[in-house]
Amino acid sequence: MSKQNPALLLIDFQNEFLRRPAMAPYAADVLAAVENTLRKCRSLRLPILHVHTIIAADRANRPPHWLAESPLACVEGSESAACPPGLEPLDDEPVITKQFYSGFENPLLHRELKRLAIDTLLVAGLYSHACIRSTVLDAYARGYRIPILEDAIASPEPEHARLSNEWLKRRAATFSCAQAALSTLTTAGL
């Protein structure tokens, strides 16, 4: 296997999404796994990129499905849009904003990954059935290797997430726990 140039991509680790009911696995378990992964990636000096759903203060750019159900979700500068303690981006970690599902809807994500010569995206985030799936499919279409960190993803729709993950496994990504994925990279000479 050729040497990889990985980055950690954290998708929608924001208060709004973490407090949704029926989260599986539990938000506390996912947060613990992500905090450990983030610490390890920072110690390895891997590039880390955060993708956040951000809605303008006037809420004019809300996704259509939020018009009735979540009129105040992820408004720029709000507690809802903020990261939980321990997952805040550092100054050198880009935050790419999006309005809909895929982080690649914002061309800055692909440009930043190309600038860093990234070829492998370690993906952690929320939700498996929506934003992770959409971002992974767009990453796959752009030629990235995509290990999804299965202990660092969650969804409030567990069955939908399970089906999405199975579909992605057969087509676009690999799945492993964060520790195994990072061990594979360091063993391969990262």
Secondary structure, 3 states (H helix, E strand, C coil): CCCCCEEEEEECCCHHHHCCCCCECCHHHHHHHHHHHHHHHHHCCCCEEEEEECECCCCCCCCCCHHHHCCCCCECCCCCCCCCCCCCCCCCCCEEEECCCCHHHCHHHHHHHHHCCCCEEEEEEECHHHHHHHHHHHHHHCCCECEEEEEEEEECCHHHHHHHHHHHHHHCCEEECHHHHHHHHHHCCC
